[in-house]
C-alpha cells in the first residue's frame, strides 16, 4: 500500500505479530478514509523520501495529513486522537511529562520485542 495525501498514514511492521494484532484492533474502529494503514514490511512498500525501510520497521510511525512524520509515543497519540474510545487516552498522554514516560516505556519494549515476537510466532494461530 502506498502513502496517501490528506489523511494520516500509519506505518507499521506487518511482519510483527504484536504490531499486526494492535493495528487490526485499531482498524476495526477507525473512521472510514481517515487513516491509511501501510505495512512497511510489504515487498512493494516504497519508503517516503529521506527514510529507509529498515528504520521504519524498527518503530511505530505516522505521517500526519500535513506531511509531518511522528514516531514512538507521538505516533500512537496521533492515531489515538482519531479513534473512538481512545481520544481520552490521547488527552491524558498530553499531560506534561506523560509523553516522555510513554517514550521511555516504548524504548524498553522495543528492546524485548524480538523475544516477544518469537513467542507469538511459535504459537499456532
N, C-alpha and C positions, 0 to 999 in steps of 0.2 A: 504494500500500500504506500502511496506517495503522500508527501506533505501537502496539505491543502491550505489555502488562504482563507481568511475571515472566520476562522474557528480555532479552538485550542487543539493542538496536535500533541497527543500523549505518546512519547517514545518509550517503549518498554521492551524488555528481553523476553520474547516469546518462547525461547528455549529453556527458560527458568520456570519450573512448575509452580513455585511460590508466586512469582510475578504474574503468571497466567491466571492462577486462582484469584488473586486480588483484582486483576483487570476484568476478569469475567464478572465479578460481583459489581464492579463499577458500571460495566456495560449494561447490565440489567436495569439500572435505574437512571442512566444518563439521558437527559433530554435529547430527542432526535435531532441530528445535524449540528449539535453544539460542540461535540468532541469527535475528533478523528483519531482512531486508535491505530498506531503504527508499530508493527513488530519489527524492531531493528535487527532481529536475528534472521529475518527472511532473506533468501538468496537474492531477491531482486530489489532489496532496500538500497537506496542511494542516500547517503548522509547529506544533510544540509552543508552548504559551503562553510569551510573552516572547521568542520567536525569530522571525527573518524568513527567508523562503525564500532571499533574496539572501545573507544572511550564512552560512546553512547550505551553500550551494553553493560558497562560497569555500574551505572547509576540510573535512577529514575529521572526522566527529563520531560519537560513540557515546553512547547513553543506557544506562547500567548498569541492571540489574534493580531497584536501589533508587531509580532516578529521577535519579541524578546524571548530568549532561551533561559529557563529556570531549571534548577535541578535539586535533588535531595528534598528536604523538608519543604522548601518553597514550591517545588513542583507538586507535591502532594496537596499542599494547602490550596494552590491554584485550582487543582482538579476538584477538591472537596467543596470549594465555593460554588461549583456548578452542579453539584449532586444533591437532589432532595434527601433530607435526613442527615446530611454531612455538613451543612453550612454552619451549624452551631459549633462543631468541632473546629472548622476553619476559623471562626471568630475567636475561639479560645486560643488557638495557635498564634494569634496575633498579639496576645498579651506580651508585654516586654519580657524578653528572656526565654519565652517558650520556644521560639524557632531555633535558638541556639541549642537548647536541650534536645529538641527533636533531631537536629542535625547530628549532635553528639551520639545519640542512640542509633541513628541510621548508619553512621560510620562504623559503629561497633557491630551492628547487624551485618553490614557488608563484609566484614572480616570472617564471619562464621557462615555466611550464605552458602559457600560451596559445600560445606558439611551438611547443611540442611537440605540442599538440593539433592545430594547423593542419597539421602534418606528417602526423599519423595520419589526419586527415580527408581528405587528398589521396590517400592510398594506397587502392587497391582492396581490398576485404575478401575 
